[in-house]
């Protein structure tokens, strides 16, 4: 039975409300952040997921965290409109360009997290321990160093060994680490983050290839001296659009061919940083944790459990593709095209409604690996209830 437990939280802006709903289902709305984190040894997060982690470290109840993400007023403090005329002109001409102010985001995060946001990570995790453990929770928040052009890992304690070298602890505050991790460029925020009193500028950790940070979290655990056979990881996503291969006969339920050209390619690159192909991060983490070796039925065939709603069609009674639950094709298409920076309440309402379909097994769960053309699951769980049962069996 695995003895070292990881919580991994994807990026995804406002869509991180899905992670909060999943945690409420696993625990309860009245469960506090420290109570959740005391069931894990390591918590890793990126972007929107780092905001969830920050709220957990601030010891808000899950219900309070949900209320924060569900408030249009609160969302607009994080996604504060840029006042740059140049950015507005760029978006008008190219259809792409930044919409939000990076400068306004750090004060908003600090206000949300209160005194916890002003602690360095080592202090923010102090005393939070899994039952029976003598070590504080290890926290890992992912960013991208704009000036050095490489990944940056904000961690609560160093990771050092002759086999791995040294990964330093961070000297920035929790709010600053979240600010860096949640600063998606090009189509979102207007400048790299900067911290008062510190050198360096940063972009979203998704630029590091870590929008889903679970493979980074497992690597971090191994670097801390954990045997791969002792690791169990719960990876919570923020929804992924997955459509079968192009079939013009069944729009909007199949993948259309994208137009090409500079404006379209720029928009595609900007969106690609927050994508998580189903066979990338989660599958790498599956391999790193020894591909389920030593786990026997009724336990699952992996030490990694992925919980993430797929915005995908399902087969209807007539054998044709259809929208999950009671969604109309128009509802489905609108959700599939909704950006990660959903601010307006009707947009977030549609996200939470789809999350409810997922939690009730009416919408599919992203498995660890699936056939990219047919979306047939190959490894992992295809429903939320199956994923929950898998996690309960190994945690």
N, C-alpha and C positions, 0 to 999 in steps of 0.2 A: 504494500500500500504506500503510495507517495506520501512523503512527510514534509515537503517544502512546497508552499502554495503561492502562486502568482496570480495577481489580478492585473489584466491588461486592458486599457481603455483607448479605443481608437479616437482619432480626430474626426471632425465633422460639423463644427460650428453648432448651430441650434439643434441639429439632429442628435446631439448628445443626450437630449431628453429621453431618447430610446434606452440608453444605458441606465438612466435613473429608473425608468419603468421596469426594466429587467431586474435591477437590484431590489426594487420594492416587491416584485413577485418572489424573488429568492428569499428575502428577509421580511420586512414589513415597512410601511410608511413611517412608523414611529421609531424604527431602528436608527441609532445615531451613527454618524460617520466613523467614529472610533470603534464602535461595536462591529461595523462591517470590516474595517481594516484589521481588527484584532483576529480575524479568521484567515489572514494572509501573512506571508513573510516578506513579500516584495510587491510593490504596486508601481506599475509603469504606465505612462500616459503621454498622449500627444494632443495638442491643440484643444478642441472642444472637450476631449476626454481629460485634459489637464485641468480644465475648470471644474469638472466633476470631482477629480482627485483633490483639488484645493478645497472644495466645499466639504469633502469627507474629512480632510485634515483639520478643517475648522470646526468639526464635530456638529455640523448641522444634521438634523434628521433627514432621512430620505424624502419625506414629505415636503420639508422646507426646500430641499434642493430641487424637487420637482416644481414647486411653486415659483422658484427663481427662473428656471428655464421656460416655464409656461407663461411668464409675464412679458408682455410686449415692451413695457416700460424698461424692465431690467435688460432685456435683449438689446434695446436701443442704446443703453449706456456702453455696452461692449462694442456694438456695431454703430459707432457714431459717424455720421456722414462727413466725408472730407469736404473742406471748404475751398479746395484748390480749383481755380478756373481751368487750369491746364488739364487736370485729370478729367474734369467734366467734358472738355473739348475732345480729349482722346477717346472717351467712351462714345461720344457722339459720332466721331469720324470712323472709328474702327469697330465699335460694338464691344470693345474690351478695354479694360483699364481699371485702376483702383477706385473704390467707392467709399472707403472708410478711413478714418483718421487713426494712425498708429499712436500718435501723441496722446490722444484722449483715452486710449484703452487702459494704460497702466493705472491711472487714478481710479478708473471704474472698477478694475479688479481689486485694488486695495480697499475700496469702499465696501465691496461685497464681502471680502474675507476678513475685514477688520484687523485686529492685532495679529492674527495668525498669518496674514499675508505679508507682514513686515518681518517675519522670522526667516532665518536661513533654514534650508531644508532639514539640517541636522536637528535643529530645535523644534521644528514643526512636527517631527515624528517621535520626539523624545517621549518615552513611556508607552508608546503604542506597540504592543507585543501580542503575538499569537499565543494563546493559552499553552503553557508548557515551554515556551521559548525564553531564552535569556537575552535575546537580541531585539533591539528596536526594529520596527518596520524599516525596510530599505525602500526608499522612494527614488524613482528615476523619471525625469521629464526630458523629452527629446526636443532639441532645437537644431538650427542650422546656422553656423557662423558665417555671416555674410562676407566678412573681410578675409577669412582664411579659406573660405570655400569648402567647408567640410562639416560633418556632423558634430554637434555639441551635445553632451549628456550632462544634464544637471542632476547630480546625485547627492543623497544624504550622507553617504560615507564612501571612502575610497575603496576601489577594487584593485588589489595589488597582489601579485604573486610572480615568482620567477618564470612561470609558464605564460603569463598573460601581460606582463608589464604593469603599468600603473594607470588606473583611471581615477583622476582626482575628484575629491568632493567639491561641491560648488560653494562659492562665497557670495552668491546673490540670494535675494529673498525669494520666498515661495511665489509672491505676486510677480516678481521680475521673471522668474523661470517660466511661469504660465504666460506672461506677456510675450516672451520670445517664442515659445512653443506654438502660440495661437496666432502668429502674425503671417498669415498666408499672403503671398505677394501677387502681383499682376492684376488679378480681377478683384482683389479684396482690399488689402491695406496699402497705404500710399507711401510707406517708407519702412526701412528696417527698424527694428526696435533699438533703443538705446537706454541704458540705465544710468540714473544719476550717480556720479562718483565712481563709475566703472567704465573701463574701455571696452570696445567691442560692439558690433552691431549684429542683429540676428533676424533670421526668417523662421517661418514655421518648420517644425520638425518633419513635416511631410516632404520637404525638399531633400531630406536625408534618406528618403525611401522608407520612412518609419511612420507613415500615417496610421498603420496598424503596427504597434510597437512590440507585439508579442515575441517575435524572433529575437529582438534586442533584449527583451526582458529575460528570456531563457538563457541567452548568452551571458547576460549580467549575473544570473544565478550561478551558472557554471564557473564564471570568473570569481565568484565569492566562495568557491570551493564545494559547491553542491554536486553530488553525483546526479547525472541525468536521470537515473532510475528513481530518484527520490523527488522529482519535480512533477507537480501537477499545475496546469495553467488554465485559467478561465479568461477567455478573450471575448470582450464585449464590443460589438461594432455599432455603427451609426447608420446602418442600411446601405446596401449596394444594389445598383441597378444591374440586372442580369437578364438579357433577352436572348432567345435562341437565334440561330443564324438567320441571315436576311431571307425573308419570304414575303414578297410584295403582296401576297394574297391575304395576309393577316396582320395589317397594321392595326393598332399601335403595339402589338404584342411581339414583334420580331425586330431584330436590329437593323435599322436603316443604314444605308451607306452615307457617310458624312461627306459634305462638299469639301473641296480642297482650296488652297489659296492662302495667302498670308493672314488675313483676319480670322479665317476659320481655323487655321493651324495654330495661331496664337491662342485662341480660345480653347482649343483642344489641349494644348500643352498646359495651360493654366488650370484646367479641370483635372488633368491626368495626375497631378501631384497628390490629390486626395483620393485617388482610386486605390482599391485593394483587389487585384486579381485573385480569384478564389484559390488559386494554386500557388500563391507566393508566400506571404508572411506566415500564414497559419500552417502551411505545409512544411516550411522550413523549421518552424518550432516543433512540429510533429517529428521530423527527422532528428532534430537536436535532442529531443527527449527519448531517443532510442526507439522511435516508431512503435511504441506500445509494447516493447519486449517485456515479458514477465507478467503482463496483465492477462488474467484468465476470466472467462465468462463467469458470472454475469457482468463483469466490468467491461467497459468499452475497449476498443482496440487502439486507443491513444491516450496519452497523458494530457493532451490538449483538448479542451472543449470550446468550441466556437459557438457563440450566441450572437446572431446578427440577422436581421430580416432581409430577405432578398425581395427586391421589387421586381417580381417575375410573374408571368402569367401562369395559370394552372389549366389543366385539361378539364373542359366542361363535359356534361353528360353526353353531348353529341360528338365527342372526340376532338373538338376544336379548342384552340386556346381561348381563354377568357380571363377576366380580371378576378382576383381573389375576393371571396366574400360577396358583399352586395355592391362592390364598386362598379361604376360604369366604365366603359372604355375611355371616356373623357377624363374621369377621375384618375384613372390609372396613368394616362399620358401626362396629365398635369403633375402628378407626384413624381413620375420618372424624370421629368424635366425640371423639377424644382431644385434650385441651387442650395448649397450648404448654408448660406447666410440667410436662411428664412427668418424674416423678422415679423411680418404681419401675422396677426393672430389666426386668420383663416388658414394660412400656410402651415403653421405649427399644429393647428387642429387636425389638418389632414395627415401630418406625420404621426401624431399620437393615435389617430384612428387606425392607421395602418399598423402601428405597433401593437394595438389591441388585437387586430386580426392575426398577427404573428404570435402573440402570446397565447391565443386560443387555437393555434395550429391551422388557421384558415389561410395564412400566408406562409410561404416556405422559409426555412432557416438555411443560412449559408453553411454548407458542410465544410470540412477541411479541404476536400478536393472534389471536383466534379468535372464531367465532360463539358468543355466550353461551348460546344456546338448544340448539344441537346439539353444541357443543364442536369443530366442524370447524376445523382450523388455517387461518388466512388469511395469516399472515406469520411467518416463523421456522421453527424445527425442532420436529418432533413426537416425536423420539426423542433419547435422550442421545447415541448414537453420531453422529447427524447433527449435533447441536449441537457435539460435540467436533471433528468434521471441519471444521465451519464456523469454529470458533475457531482451529484449526491453520492454516487457509488465510489468516487475516487478521492473526494476532498476530506 
